[in-house]
Amino acid sequence: MPITPVFDPTTGASGGASGGGGGGGADLSALGFTQVDLTSGFTLTDPDSLVSATTNTGGTNKVVFNSGGGSTDYAWGAGSNQRAPRWVKNLTAQDATGGEVQVKSGDTFLLQTVVEFATPDNRYATEVVVATSADGTATAAASNDAMGGLIRYNATGNIQYGIFTFNGYNTQASATNDRGVCTVLHSGARGQGGAYVNLDSSGAAITGGSRNASMNYSNGTTDMKLMVGVGTNGSASIGAGDDAQFKAWYRVIRFTLPS
C-alpha cells in the first residue's frame, strides 16, 4: 500500500525526514491512496447469503444480490445488529523502511477514505461503508466497533455521502455530489470519530459534517481490520438481481506520539 512513512527513514525518528529549513516533518502532499477491489485480498462474510456475485471492472466494484433485506439488521447505520455482507482484510500501514505492519487497536492512526457512487443496473436503497473495525466479521455493532466513509441512497433521488460510526451516520445529499472524503481518528484503544467533505465533479466542496463514535476497544492489542460493507438503507428490501456499484480508495497513516 503506497503510504508515505511518518518516520525519518535514516534515523527512525518520528515525523518523517527532516525538512531543509523552517519547520520539519513529513511531506504528505503526495501521499497515495489504495483502490478497493473486493475481488482481491478481501474475505467475504455474508451471514444470510445475500451476495450472488462480486466483480470489479475498471476499479468499479459491483455486488449483485439475491432477494433479502427488509430489516434494519442489514443497515450499517441503524440498530444493534449488523448482518449485511462485508468484505474484510487486515488493516496495515508502512513502517519507516517501507514494510507493511499490522495496525493495532492501541495505535494512533488515521483512516482516510474516498467513496464514489456508480450507477447500478438494478438500483435498490443502499448503504456502503469503508471502515476500520475491531472485528469486521461480527453480526453485532458492539463487536465490530466500525467507523469510516459512507455512501447512502434510496431507490431514487440524490446520493448522500458522509461518515459512519458504530451504528449511526451523518450524511448530506446533493444533486451535484460526486465524491465523499472522510477521515477518522484512533488513539489509545479508542475510535473517536471524524469528519467528511463532499465534493462536486470539479473537486470543489459542497458541504461537510462530522460525527463522534467514542468507542473504547477492549484492549490495545487487537489486529484492526478494513471492512467494506454493502447493505440496505434502513429496512429496504432487496430484489433478486438488484446490485450496488461504487469506487472506493483508502489510506492509513500511523503515528508515533512524542515521548
Backbone as JSON, one array per atom type, in Angstrom:
{
  "sequence": "MPITPVFDPTTGASGGASGGGGGGGADLSALGFTQVDLTSGFTLTDPDSLVSATTNTGGTNKVVFNSGGGSTDYAWGAGSNQRAPRWVKNLTAQDATGGEVQVKSGDTFLLQTVVEFATPDNRYATEVVVATSADGTATAAASNDAMGGLIRYNATGNIQYGIFTFNGYNTQASATNDRGVCTVLHSGARGQGGAYVNLDSSGAAITGGSRNASMNYSNGTTDMKLMVGVGTNGSASIGAGDDAQFKAWYRVIRFTLPS",
  "N": [[0.85, -1.17, 0.0], [0.75, 2.16, -0.98], [1.88, 4.12, 1.11], [3.13, 7.06, 2.5], [5.89, 7.03, 4.7], [5.78, 8.01, 8.17], [8.03, 8.42, 9.58], [11.48, 9.27, 10.01], [13.44, 7.95, 7.52], [16.15, 7.56, 7.77], [17.03, 8.0, 10.42], [15.03, 6.93, 11.93], [13.43, 8.43, 13.51], [10.36, 9.85, 14.71], [7.99, 11.66, 12.68], [8.93, 11.82, 10.1], [11.21, 12.47, 7.33], [13.53, 15.09, 7.93], [12.93, 18.54, 7.23], [14.4, 20.97, 4.99], [15.23, 23.62, 6.44], [13.14, 25.94, 8.14], [10.05, 24.64, 9.52], [10.19, 21.15, 10.34], [9.29, 17.75, 9.44], [7.18, 15.25, 7.86], [6.44, 15.37, 4.37], [3.34, 15.14, 3.3], [1.96, 15.62, 1.0], [1.93, 14.15, -1.35], [0.9, 11.76, -0.65], [-0.32, 8.56, -1.22], [-3.36, 6.84, -2.25], [-4.94, 3.65, -1.8], [-6.75, 1.69, -4.02], [-9.91, 0.18, -3.62], [-10.57, -3.14, -4.28], [-12.82, -5.49, -4.35], [-12.55, -8.09, -5.15], [-9.99, -8.91, -4.7], [-7.79, -9.8, -2.25], [-9.56, -9.5, -0.14], [-11.8, -11.04, 2.24], [-14.97, -12.44, 2.13], [-17.66, -12.03, 4.34], [-20.82, -13.16, 4.84], [-23.54, -13.33, 6.36], [-26.24, -14.14, 5.81], [-26.3, -15.1, 3.26], [-26.66, -13.25, 1.07], [-25.27, -12.29, -1.13], [-24.91, -12.66, -4.56], [-23.05, -12.37, -6.67], [-19.77, -10.97, -7.15], [-17.89, -8.48, -8.67], [-15.16, -6.69, -10.24], [-14.56, -4.08, -12.32], [-12.51, -2.04, -14.13], [-11.95, -0.64, -11.8], [-14.4, -0.23, -10.63], [-16.48, -1.57, -8.26], [-18.87, -4.13, -8.26], [-21.69, -5.47, -6.81], [-23.9, -8.05, -6.86], [-27.11, -9.11, -5.83], [-28.94, -11.69, -4.08], [-32.45, -12.12, -3.29], [-33.65, -10.38, -0.4], [-33.08, -8.66, 2.69], [-35.14, -6.06, 4.05], [-35.1, -5.4, 6.71], [-33.69, -3.53, 9.43], [-31.49, -4.87, 10.31], [-29.78, -5.2, 8.24], [-28.81, -2.78, 7.65], [-26.16, -0.55, 7.94], [-26.14, 1.81, 9.33], [-28.06, 1.74, 11.38], [-29.6, 0.37, 14.25], [-28.66, -2.43, 16.42], [-27.81, -4.82, 15.38], [-25.75, -6.19, 12.78], [-25.93, -7.53, 9.95], [-25.42, -7.39, 7.29], [-23.72, -8.11, 4.17], [-20.14, -8.13, 4.13], [-16.78, -7.25, 3.24], [-13.58, -8.16, 4.23], [-10.3, -7.38, 5.41], [-6.95, -7.47, 6.79], [-5.86, -4.5, 8.4], [-3.28, -2.5, 7.47], [-0.22, -0.57, 7.67], [2.6, 1.34, 6.42], [5.92, 0.99, 7.67], [8.96, 2.72, 8.77], [10.84, 1.7, 7.01], [9.45, 1.01, 4.81], [8.11, -1.37, 4.98], [5.22, -3.47, 5.46], [3.11, -3.2, 8.23], [1.05, -4.54, 10.78], [-1.79, -2.81, 11.89], [-2.7, -1.96, 15.15], [-5.24, -1.98, 17.72], [-4.56, -0.23, 19.77], [-2.94, 1.65, 18.6], [-2.04, 4.96, 17.4], [-3.65, 6.36, 14.8], [-4.84, 7.31, 11.51], [-7.61, 6.68, 9.41], [-8.29, 7.34, 6.11], [-10.72, 7.91, 3.66], [-12.02, 7.74, 0.33], [-15.0, 7.84, -1.39], [-17.21, 6.83, -4.02], [-20.12, 6.93, -5.85], [-21.43, 4.66, -8.28], [-23.51, 4.1, -11.09], [-26.03, 1.75, -10.59], [-27.19, -1.31, -12.2], [-29.63, -2.36, -11.45], [-31.17, -0.7, -9.26], [-31.39, -0.42, -5.73], [-32.36, 0.66, -2.4], [-29.58, 1.65, -0.7], [-26.7, 1.17, 1.45], [-23.26, 1.8, 1.72], [-20.25, 1.13, 3.33], [-16.91, 2.06, 4.14], [-14.59, 1.15, 6.24], [-12.78, 1.19, 9.39], [-12.47, -1.57, 11.66], [-12.81, -3.39, 14.69], [-13.33, -6.04, 14.55], [-14.94, -6.93, 12.23], [-16.15, -9.19, 11.12], [-18.26, -9.72, 12.75], [-21.72, -9.94, 13.84], [-22.82, -8.05, 15.4], [-23.04, -4.65, 16.28], [-21.65, -3.73, 18.5], [-19.48, -5.4, 18.66], [-18.13, -5.11, 16.25], [-17.37, -2.38, 16.22], [-17.02, -0.19, 14.31], [-16.01, 2.36, 11.93], [-16.03, 4.92, 9.42], [-15.95, 6.03, 5.95], [-18.98, 6.74, 4.04], [-21.5, 5.8, 1.7], [-24.8, 6.53, 0.85], [-28.08, 5.95, -0.2], [-31.41, 6.2, -1.64], [-33.85, 4.22, -3.52], [-34.48, 5.9, -5.59], [-33.5, 9.29, -6.36], [-31.25, 11.8, -4.89], [-27.72, 11.25, -4.24], [-26.19, 10.47, -1.14], [-23.34, 11.34, 0.74], [-21.01, 10.73, 3.43], [-20.22, 10.16, 6.87], [-19.82, 7.19, 8.75], [-20.33, 5.8, 11.93], [-20.06, 3.34, 14.33], [-23.13, 2.54, 14.74], [-24.5, 4.5, 13.46], [-24.84, 7.62, 11.59], [-23.76, 10.51, 9.67], [-24.79, 12.37, 7.03], [-24.92, 14.12, 3.86], [-27.06, 15.02, 1.25], [-27.0, 15.72, -2.26], [-27.64, 16.99, -5.52], [-25.38, 17.43, -6.95], [-23.39, 15.98, -5.78], [-20.37, 14.25, -6.05], [-18.16, 12.86, -4.99], [-17.23, 11.55, -1.77], [-15.18, 12.49, 0.93], [-13.48, 11.32, 3.72], [-12.22, 11.29, 7.08], [-11.11, 9.45, 9.86], [-10.28, 9.17, 13.34], [-8.08, 7.4, 15.52], [-6.86, 6.44, 18.71], [-5.05, 5.37, 21.6], [-6.47, 2.97, 22.14], [-9.05, 3.61, 21.34], [-11.69, 4.53, 19.23], [-12.46, 7.5, 17.97], [-13.98, 9.09, 16.17], [-14.83, 11.3, 13.42], [-14.62, 13.37, 10.42], [-16.1, 14.69, 7.39], [-16.01, 15.72, 3.92], [-17.95, 16.64, 1.17], [-17.66, 16.52, -2.34], [-17.95, 18.17, -5.54], [-17.93, 17.42, -9.12], [-15.8, 18.92, -10.02], [-14.08, 18.97, -7.96], [-14.57, 20.79, -5.99], [-15.72, 21.81, -2.76], [-18.91, 20.91, -1.51], [-20.46, 20.51, 0.81], [-20.23, 19.46, 4.27], [-19.5, 17.55, 7.28], [-19.56, 16.06, 10.59], [-19.0, 13.39, 13.01], [-19.1, 11.9, 16.19], [-17.77, 8.89, 17.65], [-16.68, 7.61, 19.91], [-15.76, 5.08, 20.8], [-14.55, 2.69, 22.91], [-12.07, 0.35, 22.7], [-11.68, -3.12, 23.63], [-9.1, -3.82, 24.29], [-5.65, -2.9, 23.64], [-4.32, -4.39, 21.77], [-5.53, -5.7, 19.68], [-5.77, -6.86, 16.33], [-6.48, -4.61, 13.88], [-9.04, -4.22, 11.37], [-9.82, -3.66, 7.89], [-12.94, -2.94, 6.7], [-15.34, -3.38, 4.27], [-18.55, -2.76, 3.73], [-21.71, -3.66, 2.36], [-25.0, -2.87, 2.34], [-28.4, -2.27, 3.29], [-30.37, 0.72, 2.96], [-31.79, 1.73, 5.73], [-34.67, -0.2, 6.4], [-34.96, -1.3, 3.89], [-35.95, -3.47, 1.19], [-34.36, -6.03, -0.8], [-34.33, -7.02, -4.11], [-34.06, -10.03, -6.09], [-31.24, -10.01, -8.13], [-30.86, -7.29, -7.9], [-28.43, -4.64, -7.55], [-25.39, -3.08, -6.3], [-23.08, -0.52, -7.05], [-19.84, 0.88, -6.96], [-16.94, 2.99, -6.45], [-13.98, 3.05, -4.45], [-11.44, 4.29, -2.27], [-8.63, 4.15, -0.02], [-6.44, 5.12, 2.7], [-3.93, 4.71, 5.2], [-2.53, 6.29, 7.97], [-0.14, 5.99, 10.31], [1.02, 6.89, 13.53], [3.82, 7.78, 15.65], [3.69, 8.86, 18.85], [4.92, 11.84, 20.54], [7.52, 11.48, 22.95]],
  "CA": [[0.0, 0.0, 0.0], [1.7, 3.24, -1.14], [1.71, 5.12, 2.16], [4.36, 7.74, 2.86], [6.21, 6.82, 6.11], [5.8, 9.18, 9.04], [9.27, 8.31, 10.33], [12.68, 9.57, 9.24], [13.97, 6.66, 7.1], [17.56, 7.45, 8.12], [17.23, 7.92, 11.86], [13.92, 6.24, 12.59], [12.7, 9.36, 14.37], [9.01, 10.14, 14.25], [7.8, 12.92, 11.98], [9.41, 11.74, 8.73], [12.5, 13.09, 7.04], [13.55, 16.48, 8.34], [12.9, 19.5, 6.14], [15.58, 21.82, 4.85], [14.9, 24.97, 6.83], [11.77, 26.07, 8.6], [9.55, 23.51, 10.27], [10.44, 19.84, 9.76], [8.13, 16.88, 9.33], [6.98, 14.56, 6.58], [5.62, 15.99, 3.36], [2.3, 14.18, 2.97], [1.16, 16.12, -0.11], [1.83, 13.14, -2.4], [0.51, 10.51, -0.02], [-1.21, 7.88, -2.14], [-4.48, 6.02, -1.82], [-5.1, 2.31, -2.35], [-8.1, 1.49, -4.51], [-10.58, -1.02, -3.12], [-11.01, -4.16, -5.23], [-13.41, -6.52, -3.49], [-12.21, -9.42, -5.65], [-8.58, -9.18, -4.47], [-7.26, -9.55, -0.92], [-10.62, -9.44, 0.86], [-12.59, -12.24, 2.53], [-16.38, -12.1, 2.29], [-18.53, -12.57, 5.38], [-22.18, -12.93, 4.35], [-24.29, -14.17, 7.3], [-27.51, -14.64, 5.31], [-26.13, -15.49, 1.84], [-27.31, -12.26, 0.22], [-24.47, -11.95, -2.31], [-24.94, -13.59, -5.68], [-21.8, -12.25, -7.43], [-18.96, -9.78, -6.91], [-16.92, -8.25, -9.74], [-14.51, -5.38, -10.28], [-14.2, -3.74, -13.69], [-12.03, -0.68, -14.23], [-11.97, -0.01, -10.49], [-15.75, -0.19, -10.09], [-16.97, -2.79, -7.61], [-20.29, -4.41, -8.47], [-22.2, -6.55, -5.98], [-25.24, -8.46, -7.26], [-27.72, -9.72, -4.66], [-30.15, -12.49, -4.0], [-33.5, -11.38, -2.6], [-33.49, -10.34, 1.05], [-33.24, -7.36, 3.32], [-36.42, -5.86, 4.72], [-34.88, -5.21, 8.15], [-32.52, -2.71, 9.74], [-30.34, -5.75, 10.56], [-28.9, -5.13, 7.07], [-28.4, -1.38, 7.52], [-24.99, -0.26, 8.79], [-26.37, 3.0, 10.14], [-29.27, 1.63, 12.21], [-29.78, -0.84, 15.04], [-27.51, -3.07, 17.07], [-27.39, -5.96, 14.57], [-25.11, -5.86, 11.51], [-25.93, -8.79, 9.23], [-25.18, -7.14, 5.87], [-22.44, -8.64, 3.68], [-18.97, -7.26, 4.23], [-15.51, -7.8, 2.79], [-12.68, -7.81, 5.33], [-8.9, -7.77, 5.37], [-6.15, -6.82, 7.82], [-5.52, -3.1, 8.19], [-1.83, -2.35, 7.61], [0.42, 0.69, 7.29], [4.02, 1.17, 6.18], [6.84, 1.5, 8.68], [9.99, 3.62, 8.27], [11.6, 1.05, 5.95], [8.55, 0.68, 3.72], [7.49, -2.65, 5.22], [3.85, -3.44, 5.94], [2.93, -3.59, 9.63], [-0.35, -4.64, 11.22], [-2.26, -1.75, 12.77], [-3.32, -2.48, 16.37], [-6.3, -1.14, 18.28], [-3.99, 0.77, 20.64], [-2.12, 2.59, 17.85], [-2.57, 6.25, 16.97], [-3.66, 6.33, 13.34], [-5.97, 7.84, 10.76], [-8.09, 6.09, 8.17], [-8.88, 8.31, 5.2], [-11.41, 7.21, 2.59], [-12.73, 8.44, -0.74], [-16.04, 6.94, -1.91], [-17.82, 7.38, -5.23], [-21.25, 6.18, -6.39], [-21.54, 4.32, -9.7], [-24.91, 3.79, -11.35], [-26.34, 0.31, -10.64], [-28.1, -1.79, -13.24], [-30.92, -2.52, -10.79], [-30.91, 0.06, -8.04], [-32.22, -0.52, -4.53], [-31.93, 1.59, -1.37], [-28.3, 1.02, -0.36], [-25.62, 1.78, 2.23], [-21.92, 1.24, 1.55], [-19.3, 1.7, 4.28], [-15.49, 1.69, 4.04], [-14.41, 1.48, 7.65], [-11.99, 0.39, 10.31], [-13.28, -2.4, 12.55], [-12.07, -4.25, 15.62], [-13.63, -7.43, 14.2], [-15.27, -6.96, 10.82], [-16.99, -10.34, 10.77], [-19.29, -9.89, 13.76], [-23.08, -9.52, 13.48], [-23.25, -7.07, 16.4], [-22.32, -3.39, 16.18], [-20.78, -3.58, 19.66], [-18.27, -6.19, 18.43], [-17.41, -4.57, 15.1], [-16.79, -1.07, 16.55], [-16.56, 0.25, 13.0], [-16.28, 3.74, 11.51], [-15.36, 5.3, 8.19], [-16.72, 6.75, 4.95], [-20.31, 6.18, 3.79], [-22.41, 6.15, 0.61], [-26.16, 6.16, 1.27], [-29.07, 6.48, -1.14], [-32.67, 5.48, -1.82], [-34.02, 3.62, -4.84], [-34.42, 7.05, -6.49], [-33.13, 10.52, -5.67], [-29.85, 12.21, -4.82], [-26.77, 10.43, -3.48], [-25.65, 11.02, 0.1], [-22.02, 10.91, 1.22], [-20.79, 11.18, 4.79], [-19.43, 9.38, 7.82], [-20.49, 6.13, 9.5], [-19.65, 5.41, 13.17], [-20.72, 2.36, 15.19], [-24.37, 2.18, 14.06], [-25.15, 5.75, 13.1], [-24.18, 8.28, 10.47], [-24.07, 11.88, 9.31], [-24.62, 12.48, 5.59], [-25.57, 15.22, 3.16], [-27.44, 14.69, -0.12], [-26.96, 16.82, -3.21], [-27.68, 16.59, -6.92], [-24.04, 17.58, -7.51], [-22.41, 15.13, -5.08], [-19.57, 13.38, -6.91], [-17.33, 12.02, -4.12], [-17.15, 11.88, -0.36], [-13.85, 12.32, 1.52], [-13.71, 11.16, 5.15], [-11.08, 10.95, 7.93], [-11.47, 9.07, 11.22], [-9.12, 9.18, 14.24], [-7.97, 6.36, 16.54], [-5.7, 6.57, 19.59], [-5.23, 4.9, 22.96], [-7.52, 1.94, 22.15], [-10.33, 4.32, 21.22], [-12.08, 5.11, 17.95], [-13.17, 8.7, 18.43], [-14.9, 9.64, 15.18], [-14.14, 12.04, 12.38], [-15.31, 14.38, 9.65], [-16.13, 14.43, 5.95], [-16.33, 16.79, 2.98], [-18.5, 16.17, -0.09], [-17.1, 17.27, -3.45], [-18.58, 18.04, -6.85], [-17.05, 16.82, -10.11], [-14.61, 19.75, -10.2], [-13.27, 18.88, -6.75], [-14.95, 21.84, -5.05], [-16.54, 21.35, -1.64], [-20.35, 21.23, -1.48], [-20.84, 20.58, 2.22], [-19.48, 18.5, 5.08], [-20.03, 17.33, 8.61], [-18.74, 15.25, 11.49], [-19.75, 12.54, 13.93], [-18.31, 11.18, 17.19], [-18.06, 7.47, 17.9], [-16.33, 7.39, 21.32], [-15.73, 3.64, 21.02], [-13.38, 2.17, 23.63], [-11.81, -1.05, 22.38], [-11.48, -3.94, 24.83], [-7.66, -3.81, 24.59], [-4.86, -2.19, 22.64], [-3.5, -5.34, 21.0], [-6.34, -6.34, 18.65], [-5.45, -6.55, 14.94], [-7.57, -3.87, 13.26], [-9.44, -4.67, 10.06], [-10.53, -2.81, 6.95], [-14.22, -3.57, 6.42], [-16.17, -2.74, 3.25], [-19.86, -3.36, 3.89], [-22.78, -3.23, 1.44], [-26.26, -3.3, 2.94], [-29.62, -1.55, 2.89], [-30.71, 2.0, 3.58], [-32.89, 1.41, 6.63], [-35.24, -1.55, 6.29], [-35.3, -1.54, 2.49], [-35.85, -4.83, 0.68], [-33.51, -6.25, -1.96], [-34.86, -7.99, -5.04], [-33.06, -10.86, -6.77], [-30.63, -9.32, -9.26], [-30.5, -5.91, -7.56], [-26.97, -4.51, -7.39], [-24.76, -1.83, -5.87], [-21.81, -0.3, -7.72], [-19.13, 2.01, -6.35], [-15.49, 3.03, -6.35], [-13.53, 3.48, -3.13], [-10.0, 4.32, -2.02], [-8.31, 4.38, 1.39], [-5.04, 5.16, 3.13], [-3.74, 4.65, 6.65], [-1.34, 6.99, 8.49], [0.1, 5.55, 11.7], [1.92, 7.86, 14.13], [4.46, 7.57, 16.93], [3.48, 10.06, 19.62], [6.12, 12.35, 21.21], [7.79, 10.9, 24.28]],
  "C": [[0.89, 1.23, 0.0], [1.48, 4.36, -0.15], [3.06, 5.74, 2.49], [4.67, 7.53, 4.33], [6.14, 8.11, 6.9], [6.96, 9.09, 10.01], [10.42, 8.75, 9.43], [13.32, 8.25, 8.83], [15.44, 6.47, 7.44], [17.76, 7.22, 9.6], [16.16, 7.12, 12.59], [13.09, 7.14, 13.47], [11.31, 9.61, 13.81], [8.97, 11.49, 13.55], [8.31, 12.91, 10.56], [10.75, 12.42, 8.57], [12.45, 14.56, 7.37], [13.59, 17.39, 7.13], [14.15, 20.34, 6.13], [15.24, 23.25, 5.17], [13.43, 25.08, 7.2], [11.36, 24.86, 9.4], [9.83, 22.2, 9.58], [9.16, 19.07, 9.61], [7.98, 16.31, 7.95], [6.11, 15.4, 5.66], [4.6, 14.97, 2.9], [1.48, 14.59, 1.76], [0.98, 15.09, -1.22], [1.42, 11.78, -1.85], [-0.57, 9.82, -0.85], [-2.34, 7.14, -1.47], [-4.4, 4.64, -2.47], [-6.54, 2.13, -2.79], [-8.66, 0.17, -4.02], [-11.02, -1.89, -4.29], [-11.52, -5.33, -4.41], [-13.03, -7.93, -3.92], [-10.76, -9.81, -5.36], [-8.18, -8.81, -3.04], [-8.28, -9.5, 0.19], [-11.27, -10.81, 1.04], [-14.03, -11.82, 2.81], [-16.98, -12.8, 3.5], [-19.95, -12.17, 5.02], [-23.14, -13.8, 5.17], [-25.54, -14.81, 6.73], [-27.5, -14.9, 3.81], [-26.87, -14.54, 0.89], [-26.57, -12.02, -1.09], [-24.55, -13.06, -3.34], [-23.62, -13.57, -6.46], [-21.11, -10.95, -7.07], [-17.94, -9.66, -8.03], [-16.28, -6.88, -9.56], [-14.04, -5.15, -11.71], [-13.77, -2.28, -13.74], [-12.07, 0.07, -12.92], [-13.34, 0.1, -9.86], [-16.14, -1.55, -9.53], [-18.46, -2.93, -7.88], [-20.67, -5.62, -7.64], [-23.64, -6.83, -6.4], [-25.82, -9.33, -6.13], [-28.78, -10.76, -5.0], [-31.23, -11.67, -3.29], [-33.29, -11.45, -1.09], [-33.7, -8.95, 1.58], [-34.57, -7.28, 4.05], [-36.32, -5.66, 6.21], [-33.68, -4.32, 8.35], [-31.32, -3.55, 10.16], [-29.33, -5.66, 9.42], [-28.47, -3.7, 6.77], [-27.23, -1.12, 8.46], [-25.28, 0.89, 9.74], [-27.61, 2.94, 11.0], [-29.25, 0.32, 12.97], [-28.5, -1.44, 15.57], [-27.0, -4.29, 16.32], [-26.8, -5.49, 13.25], [-24.9, -7.15, 10.73], [-25.71, -8.6, 7.72], [-23.85, -7.77, 5.44], [-21.33, -7.62, 3.85], [-17.71, -8.02, 3.79], [-14.44, -7.27, 3.73], [-11.25, -8.22, 5.01], [-8.17, -7.03, 6.48], [-5.83, -5.39, 7.42], [-4.03, -2.92, 8.47], [-1.4, -0.95, 7.2], [1.9, 0.4, 7.04], [4.84, 1.73, 7.34], [7.93, 2.34, 8.0], [10.81, 3.02, 7.14], [10.73, 0.67, 4.76], [7.88, -0.66, 3.88], [6.08, -2.5, 5.75], [3.77, -3.94, 7.37], [1.44, -3.59, 9.96], [-0.69, -3.49, 12.16], [-3.02, -2.38, 13.93], [-4.34, -1.48, 16.92], [-5.77, -0.06, 19.2], [-3.14, 1.81, 19.93], [-2.83, 3.93, 17.67], [-2.5, 6.29, 15.45], [-4.92, 6.97, 12.78], [-6.33, 6.86, 9.64], [-8.72, 7.21, 7.36], [-9.5, 7.56, 4.03], [-11.94, 8.21, 1.56], [-13.73, 7.45, -1.31], [-16.78, 7.63, -3.04], [-18.92, 6.43, -5.73], [-21.05, 5.87, -7.86], [-22.95, 3.79, -9.93], [-25.16, 2.29, -11.43], [-27.18, -0.04, -11.87], [-29.52, -1.92, -12.7], [-30.8, -1.94, -9.39], [-31.9, -0.27, -6.94], [-31.65, 0.44, -3.49], [-30.74, 1.0, -0.6], [-27.49, 1.85, 0.62], [-24.33, 1.03, 1.96], [-21.0, 1.92, 2.55], [-17.89, 1.19, 3.96], [-14.88, 2.12, 5.36], [-13.33, 0.64, 8.31], [-12.94, -0.42, 11.17], [-12.37, -3.21, 13.45], [-12.3, -5.73, 15.34], [-13.89, -7.56, 12.71], [-16.21, -8.07, 10.42], [-18.18, -10.5, 11.69], [-20.65, -9.42, 13.25], [-23.66, -8.56, 14.51], [-22.4, -5.82, 16.27], [-21.31, -3.23, 17.31], [-19.5, -4.41, 19.53], [-17.46, -5.64, 17.27], [-16.72, -3.25, 15.43], [-16.19, -0.43, 15.3], [-16.85, 1.72, 12.76], [-15.46, 4.06, 10.27], [-16.28, 6.06, 7.26], [-17.98, 6.0, 4.56], [-20.89, 6.72, 2.49], [-23.79, 5.67, 1.03], [-27.14, 6.75, 0.27], [-30.31, 5.61, -1.16], [-32.75, 4.89, -3.22], [-34.07, 4.68, -5.93], [-33.97, 8.26, -5.68], [-31.64, 10.74, -5.61], [-29.01, 11.29, -3.94], [-26.31, 11.19, -2.25], [-24.24, 10.47, 0.32], [-21.85, 11.43, 2.64], [-19.92, 10.26, 5.59], [-20.33, 8.39, 8.54], [-19.67, 5.84, 10.75], [-20.56, 4.51, 13.98], [-22.02, 1.84, 14.57], [-25.2, 3.42, 13.74], [-24.35, 6.47, 12.03], [-24.52, 9.76, 10.46], [-23.78, 11.99, 7.81], [-25.3, 13.74, 5.08], [-25.85, 14.78, 1.73], [-27.37, 15.94, -0.99], [-27.01, 16.26, -4.62], [-26.3, 16.66, -7.55], [-22.98, 16.8, -6.74], [-21.69, 14.22, -6.07], [-18.75, 12.39, -6.1], [-17.49, 12.48, -2.68], [-15.77, 11.56, 0.18], [-14.01, 12.34, 3.04], [-12.41, 10.8, 5.85], [-11.57, 10.6, 9.32], [-10.21, 8.82, 12.05], [-9.23, 8.07, 15.28], [-6.73, 6.65, 17.39], [-6.04, 5.98, 20.95], [-6.33, 3.87, 23.12], [-8.9, 2.57, 22.14], [-10.52, 4.78, 19.78], [-12.97, 6.3, 18.23], [-14.23, 9.2, 17.46], [-14.14, 10.42, 14.14], [-15.04, 13.01, 11.66], [-15.23, 14.04, 8.17], [-16.4, 15.72, 5.2], [-16.85, 16.15, 1.71], [-18.07, 17.1, -1.22], [-17.97, 17.12, -4.7], [-17.54, 17.54, -7.86], [-15.82, 17.64, -10.41], [-13.65, 19.66, -9.02], [-13.57, 19.96, -5.74], [-15.87, 21.28, -3.98], [-17.99, 21.81, -1.81], [-20.78, 21.47, -0.05], [-19.99, 19.58, 2.99], [-20.13, 18.36, 6.44], [-19.11, 16.46, 9.42], [-19.63, 14.39, 12.36], [-18.77, 11.89, 14.9], [-18.71, 9.71, 17.24], [-17.81, 7.13, 19.37], [-16.35, 5.92, 21.68], [-14.44, 3.25, 21.74], [-13.22, 0.69, 23.29], [-11.46, -1.82, 23.65], [-10.01, -4.04, 25.24], [-6.95, -3.06, 23.49], [-4.07, -3.08, 21.72], [-4.28, -6.05, 19.89], [-5.86, -5.91, 17.26], [-6.65, -5.85, 14.31], [-7.8, -4.36, 11.83], [-9.95, -3.5, 9.21], [-11.78, -3.56, 6.54], [-14.98, -2.75, 5.38], [-17.52, -3.45, 3.27], [-20.86, -2.79, 2.9], [-24.09, -3.78, 1.98], [-27.41, -2.48, 2.42], [-29.71, -0.21, 3.61], [-31.96, 1.77, 4.43], [-33.36, -0.01, 6.41], [-35.66, -1.88, 4.86], [-35.15, -3.02, 2.13], [-34.94, -4.86, -0.55], [-34.18, -7.3, -2.84], [-33.74, -8.8, -5.68], [-32.56, -10.14, -8.02], [-30.37, -7.86, -9.02], [-29.0, -5.83, -7.31], [-26.61, -3.14, -6.84], [-23.42, -1.72, -6.58], [-21.15, 0.95, -7.15], [-17.63, 1.86, -6.56], [-15.12, 3.51, -4.96], [-12.01, 3.4, -3.06], [-9.79, 4.56, -0.52], [-6.82, 4.54, 1.58], [-5.01, 5.2, 4.65], [-2.45, 5.39, 7.0], [-1.23, 6.65, 9.96], [1.22, 6.4, 12.29], [2.61, 7.28, 15.38], [4.34, 8.9, 17.7], [4.77, 10.54, 20.26], [6.29, 11.71, 22.57], [7.89, 12.0, 25.33]]
}
